[in-house]
Amino acid sequence: MKVNENCVGCGQCTAFCKKDAIIVKSKAYITDKCVECGICATYCPMKAIEVAE
Protein backbone atom coordinates (compact mmCIF):
# COMPACT_ATOMS: atom_id res chain seq x y z
CA MET A 1 0.00 0.00 0.00
CA LYS A 2 1.11 3.54 -0.66
CA VAL A 3 0.01 6.81 0.95
CA ASN A 4 -0.17 9.70 -1.51
CA GLU A 5 -0.08 13.47 -1.03
CA ASN A 6 -3.84 13.66 -0.38
CA CYS A 7 -3.37 12.31 3.17
CA VAL A 8 -4.35 14.84 5.84
CA GLY A 9 -3.52 12.61 8.81
CA CYS A 10 -7.13 12.16 9.95
CA GLY A 11 -6.45 8.59 11.14
CA GLN A 12 -9.74 7.14 9.95
CA CYS A 13 -7.83 4.36 8.15
CA THR A 14 -6.45 3.04 11.45
CA ALA A 15 -9.93 2.19 12.71
CA PHE A 16 -10.38 -0.36 9.93
CA CYS A 17 -6.89 -1.92 9.78
CA LYS A 18 -7.13 -5.47 11.21
CA LYS A 19 -3.32 -5.76 11.49
CA ASP A 20 -2.57 -2.43 13.21
CA ALA A 21 -0.29 -1.70 10.29
CA ILE A 22 -0.86 2.06 10.05
CA ILE A 23 0.83 4.75 12.11
CA VAL A 24 -0.46 8.33 11.86
CA LYS A 25 1.77 11.27 12.69
CA SER A 26 1.37 14.24 10.37
CA LYS A 27 0.16 11.71 7.78
CA ALA A 28 -0.45 7.97 7.62
CA TYR A 29 2.48 5.56 7.28
CA ILE A 30 2.00 1.91 6.32
CA THR A 31 4.25 -0.48 8.28
CA ASP A 32 5.62 -3.91 7.41
CA LYS A 33 2.66 -5.51 9.21
CA CYS A 34 0.48 -4.60 6.21
CA VAL A 35 -0.97 -7.58 4.30
CA GLU A 36 -2.32 -5.30 1.52
CA CYS A 37 -5.96 -6.21 2.05
CA GLY A 38 -7.05 -2.73 0.91
CA ILE A 39 -9.59 -2.06 3.65
CA CYS A 40 -7.83 1.16 4.62
CA ALA A 41 -8.00 2.44 1.04
CA THR A 42 -11.72 1.68 0.90
CA TYR A 43 -12.48 3.80 3.97
CA CYS A 44 -10.02 6.66 3.40
CA PRO A 45 -12.16 9.81 2.94
CA MET A 46 -9.35 11.55 1.06
CA LYS A 47 -8.61 8.61 -1.29
CA ALA A 48 -5.01 8.92 -0.13
CA ILE A 49 -4.17 5.21 0.10
CA GLU A 50 -3.42 3.25 -3.05
CA VAL A 51 -2.37 -0.29 -3.84
CA ALA A 52 1.36 -0.15 -4.64
CA GLU A 53 2.29 -1.80 -7.90
Secondary structure, DSSP 8 states (H G I E B T S, - for coil): -EE-TT-----GGGGT-TT--EEESSSEEE-TT-----HHHHH-TT--EE---
